[in-house]
Amino acid sequence: MMTDKMICPRCGADFNRQGNTQWECTGCGFTVKFLDGKPVFTDFPQDLNPSEKIERSAEQGTVWRRFNWKFIEKIAGSMPEGSDVLDVGAGRADFKALFARHHYLGIDIYPYPEIDAAVDLISMNPFRAASFDLVVLANVIEHVYEYRALVSRCVEVLKPGGALLITVPFLLKLHQEPVDFHRYTRYALQTLAAENHLAVEILDAYHNPLFILDEGIGTAWERVKSLRGLPKVFGKAGVYVMQKISNGLKGSLGNGSINPADRVGDPYLLVYQCLFRKPGGTRELPGWQFSAPQSRLSTRISPPSSATRSTAGKRWASELKPGWWAMKKALLPTPKSWARVTCRWSSAIHTARRASIRSSTW
Ligand SMILES: C[S@@+](CC[C@H](N)C(=O)[O-])C[C@H]1O[C@@H](n2cnc3c(N)ncnc32)[C@H](O)[C@@H]1O
C-alpha cells in the first residue's frame, strides 16, 4: 500500500488506519478526515477551478501535452518495475496510466476523484523522507506561488539517486485562473536544480512556432467576429488565409521539435521538460538512470548526456515527418551554415556600405 508511506505530518508517528472515515495519529492524536474515500490533509482553496477530465494520450490533446506524455512515458519506461512514484499536483491523474508497472501515488491540493490524497505539500508534508524514486511535477510549478518551497519538499521525499521530473510551460496563455503565477526560463530551472543540489540530467525545450501562430490566429478570429461591415469581411478573409497558410506549413514542418534548452536557436519555446537527479547514496533498489536510446528519428525525446548536449543538434520531435526531415537534412544547409552565410553577406554589405559612405564623404 502506497499510503503506508504517509505518517503524521505533525509528529512523524504512524496513523491508526482502522476505519474509513478518518485516520488518527498514534503519537499526537492528529486526525485526518476522509472525503470520498481519500484522506484530506489540508483545506483546499475555494477559488480553484477544478479541471474537467479530458482524455489525453500520446495521440490525444494539444501537441505540447502529447510531448509531455511521450517524455513521461520514456522516463517511466526506463525505471525498474516496482519503483515508487509520487505525482504531485496530479489533477485528473492523466499520467497515472504510464506508471502501471510502478507503485504510483497521486496527490493534489484539490480532492479530484482520481487522486490518492488531498494535500498541499507546502503547508503539510505527510510523507516519510526519502520515500520515492521519482517525483513528478507536471505542469504544476507555474500554479504555485511558493514554488521553491514545493520543490524543496519534493526533494525531501526523494530517495538518494531518485529524480524529480518537471514539465512546465514557457509560452502559454493564462490558465486555471486565478491560480496561475509564474513562467520560468531555463536559467530559473537550472538555479532551482542547483539550490536543491540536484544534477540536471535533462533540460529540454519544446519548440513549435506554428502552435504560437495558431494561438494568434484564434485570438484574431475572436477580435474579427466583433467587427462590423467591410472590416469584418476582410478580417475574416485574412484570418482564413492565415489559417490555410499555417495548415500548409504544418504539412512540411510537422509538430515542432525537442532540443536541449541550451541550444542557441528559437527562443520562443513552448514547454520545458526536465529531469533533475538527487545525488546517490545507499539504496534498497538499484539506482536507475535514464539511458538515452541510440539517437533515432523515431525516438526523438532522447536526452543527450551533458558531454554531447552542445553538439546534439536538432532532434526533430515530430514522428510524422521523418522522411521530410532526413531529406531536408541531406539537401539543405544547417542553421549554422545559414548563419555563417548570412553573416558573411551582411558583413560584405556592411563593408560595401561603409566603403560607399567613405567614398562619397571623401
Ligand atoms: C495544470 S494542473 C496539472 C495537472 C496534472 N499534473 C497534469 O499535467 O495533467 C496543476 C495542478 O496542480 C495542483 N496544485 C496547485 N498547487 C498545489 C500544491 N501546493 N500542492 C499540490 N497540488 C497543487 C492544482 O490543483 C492542479 O490540479
The ligand as an SDF file (V2000), in Angstrom:
LIG
                    3D

 27 29  0  0  0  0  0  0  0  0999 V2000
   -2.3840   22.4320  -14.5890 C   0  0  0  0  0  0  0  0  0  0  0  0
   -2.7760   21.2660  -13.3340 S   0  0  0  0  0  0  0  0  0  0  0  0
   -1.7280   19.9280  -13.8100 C   0  0  0  0  0  0  0  0  0  0  0  0
   -2.3470   18.6040  -13.5080 C   0  0  0  0  0  0  0  0  0  0  0  0
   -1.5220   17.3850  -13.9650 C   0  0  0  0  0  0  0  0  0  0  0  0
   -0.2280   17.3570  -13.3360 N   0  0  0  0  0  0  0  0  0  0  0  0
   -1.4000   17.3560  -15.4730 C   0  0  0  0  0  0  0  0  0  0  0  0
   -0.3480   17.7490  -16.0090 O   0  0  0  0  0  0  0  0  0  0  0  0
   -2.3710   16.9600  -16.1050 O   0  0  0  0  0  0  0  0  0  0  0  0
   -1.9590   21.8780  -11.8770 C   0  0  0  0  0  0  0  0  0  0  0  0
   -2.3880   21.1110  -10.6370 C   0  0  0  0  0  0  0  0  0  0  0  0
   -1.5730   21.5000   -9.5370 O   0  0  0  0  0  0  0  0  0  0  0  0
   -2.3820   21.4580   -8.3800 C   0  0  0  0  0  0  0  0  0  0  0  0
   -1.7100   22.2180   -7.3130 N   0  0  0  0  0  0  0  0  0  0  0  0
   -1.5550   23.5500   -7.2260 C   0  0  0  0  0  0  0  0  0  0  0  0
   -0.8910   23.8690   -6.0950 N   0  0  0  0  0  0  0  0  0  0  0  0
   -0.5960   22.7050   -5.4690 C   0  0  0  0  0  0  0  0  0  0  0  0
    0.0720   22.3650   -4.2390 C   0  0  0  0  0  0  0  0  0  0  0  0
    0.5800   23.3080   -3.4440 N   0  0  0  0  0  0  0  0  0  0  0  0
    0.1660   21.0590   -3.8780 N   0  0  0  0  0  0  0  0  0  0  0  0
   -0.3510   20.1010   -4.6850 C   0  0  0  0  0  0  0  0  0  0  0  0
   -1.0000   20.3560   -5.8520 N   0  0  0  0  0  0  0  0  0  0  0  0
   -1.1330   21.6390   -6.2250 C   0  0  0  0  0  0  0  0  0  0  0  0
   -3.6910   22.0390   -8.8770 C   0  0  0  0  0  0  0  0  0  0  0  0
   -4.7810   21.7260   -8.0330 O   0  0  0  0  0  0  0  0  0  0  0  0
   -3.8190   21.4020  -10.2620 C   0  0  0  0  0  0  0  0  0  0  0  0
   -4.5470   20.2110  -10.2330 O   0  0  0  0  0  0  0  0  0  0  0  0
  1  2  1  0
  2  3  1  0
  2 10  1  0
  3  4  1  0
  4  5  1  0
  5  6  1  0
  5  7  1  0
  7  8  2  0
  7  9  1  0
 10 11  1  0
 11 12  1  0
 11 26  1  0
 12 13  1  0
 13 14  1  0
 13 24  1  0
 14 15  1  0
 14 23  1  0
 15 16  2  0
 16 17  1  0
 17 18  1  0
 17 23  2  0
 18 19  1  0
 18 20  2  0
 20 21  1  0
 21 22  2  0
 22 23  1  0
 24 25  1  0
 24 26  1  0
 26 27  1  0
M  CHG  2   2   1   9  -1
M  END
$$$$
